[in-house]
Amino acid sequence: MTLTAPTSVTARSLAPDLARGLMLLLIALAHAPAFAGDWSAGPAALDTAAKFVKSLLADNQARDMFVFLFGYGLGQLAHRQEARGGDWPSTRKLLRRRAWWLIAIGFANTVLLVPIDVIAVYGLTLLVLAPLVRARDSVLLWTSVLTLVPATLLLAWQSVAAQANPVTMAEFMEPTFGAHLVASIPSWPVETVLSTIMVVPGMLLGIWAARRRILDEPERHVSLLRRVTVIGLAVAVAGRLPAALLAAGAWTIPSTSAGWAVAVAHDLTGYVGGIALAAAVGLVAIRARSGRLTTALAALGQRSLTFYLFQAVLWMVLFYPFTLDLSGDVGFAATSGIAVGVWLLSLLLADWMRVAGYRGPAEVLLRRLSYGRR
């Protein structure tokens, strides 16, 4: 069996890294308000605006962009292994070993830091669906389409429940770190298993796109990227606007069926919007080949796992009762501002790491665990 070495930083493609860097901003905006004790604690106008932006741009769209890019990375990995002479049995073994370690890292993130995790979900999905990494295009596309239905319904069910009874993480925070360590363990397996269905459609489309090197060579796919960006973002805005207006308090759901319709439209078009945002970054990457912001954003994307965990560390430090305990002092708009601040800090740290020659510690660890020392 043949297993080739991982890709060096200098050999990486720009567009996927830029997309991952932007994705971390959307993830921060999606997660940070969950730690506010009272969403109405801040100025009403700012809270309203922040809720609208979060619902329109981040909720069930940031994750979908993340999922698409995760699948794209899997496709890149499989392509590199094949191009360098790696055989499928060794590649499959690598993917499954990587999957087990992602599950372990996700479990540690949930238990030690905050119970908002997608890493283990990605790991479990990869573990189960590793053979699809080399499946025919038709299998990828049909599986993506067929799983989109249960995935959307599961997301919509969560959204409808949130409409009826909005809650925040603050209600479930334990008073001590010891209690926090054990609080999430009982529910973690079920939540992880149920969440896998949500990531399958975007992940498989990401693998399909990677086979065509759509983000690796965006200049060869300008027409496709433009169509996906324009049509995808238009569909996403149209489908997600009603839920955003609802979140902002601009109108009230007249019936249960209307609530379901709004939730389904919001969550279904989140998949479209997540992919469209990645396509938009691909277009930007064609022209943004240099510049300080481009370089810093790419550096952040190259260390996306590290800074995803970095966000979790800061959420714990800032909001939990046994640390700074700010959850009772901030509202929706304030936590959204904190999210932007955390992302900007991540951007600066990632650029500093680039200049200093430091790779992301989480990426280094995952590579060593997956490939072994090289």
C-alpha positions, 0 to 999 in steps of 0.5 A: 500500500502507498500513502503520500505525504500531506500538501505543503503550505506553498502548494495550497490553492488560494480560493478554498483557503480564502473561503475558509477564512471568511467562513470562520466569521460566519461561524462566529456570528452564528455561535456567539449570540447563543451565549447571551443570557438575555437577547433583549438586554442591549439597544433594541435597534442594534439587537434587531439589526443583529438578529436580522443579519445573523438569520440572513447570513449565518444561521444554517448557512455558515455550517453549509459553507463549512460542509461544502469546503470540508467535502472539497478538502476530501476531494483534494486529498483523494486527488493528491493521493491518486496523482502521486501514485497512492492506491485506493486501499491506503487512501481509504485507510487514511480517510478513516483514520482521519475520521476517527481522530476528527471524532476524538477532537470533536468530542474533546471540544464538546466536553472541554470547551463548548457543546457546539461542535461540528468536527465530530459530526464531520468525522462520523460522516466521513467514517460512514461515507468514506467509500463515496469519496471515489464514487461515480459523479452520478452517485454523488449527485443523487445521494446529495439530492436524496439526503437533502430532503431528510436533512432539510426536514431535520433542520426545519424541525429544529428551527420551528422548535426555536421559533416556539421556544427560543433558548440560549446556551446560558440556560444550560451553563454549569456553575463549575468546570467539573460539572461542565466536563460531564454535562454534555457527555450523555447527549453527545452521541445522539446529537452527533449521529442525528447531525450527520444527515445534515452534512451529507448533501453539502459534503458530497457536492464539495467532493464533486466540485473538487474533482473538477478543481473548480476552486483550485483553478477558478479562472477556468470556471468563471462562467460556472462560478458567476452563475452559481454566485448570482443565482445561488445568492438570489435564491438564498436571499429570497428563501431566507428573508422571511425567517430573517424578518421573523427573527428581527420581529418584523412580523409574526408567524400566522400559523404552524404550517406557515412556520414550517414553510418559513423554516424549510425555505430558510434551511433549504436555501442555506445549502444554496447560499453556503455553496454560492458564497464559496463560489463568490470567493472563487471569483474574488480569488482570481483577482485577489492574488496579493495584498495584505488582507488576502494573505491574512485571510488565506493564512486564517483559512489554512488554520481553520481547525485551529481557529475554530477551536480558538473560538470555542476557547474564547466563548468559554473564557468570556461567557461561562460562570466559572470564567469571566461570566459575561453572559448576563451582561451582554445582549444579542448585538453585543455578542455579535460585536464580540464575534466580529472582534474574535474573528479579527483577532483570529485574522491577526494571529493567523497572519502573525503565525504565517510570518513566524512560520508556525502552522496551526497546532490543530492542523499539525496534530491532525496531520501527524495522527492521520499520516504519522511522523514524516 
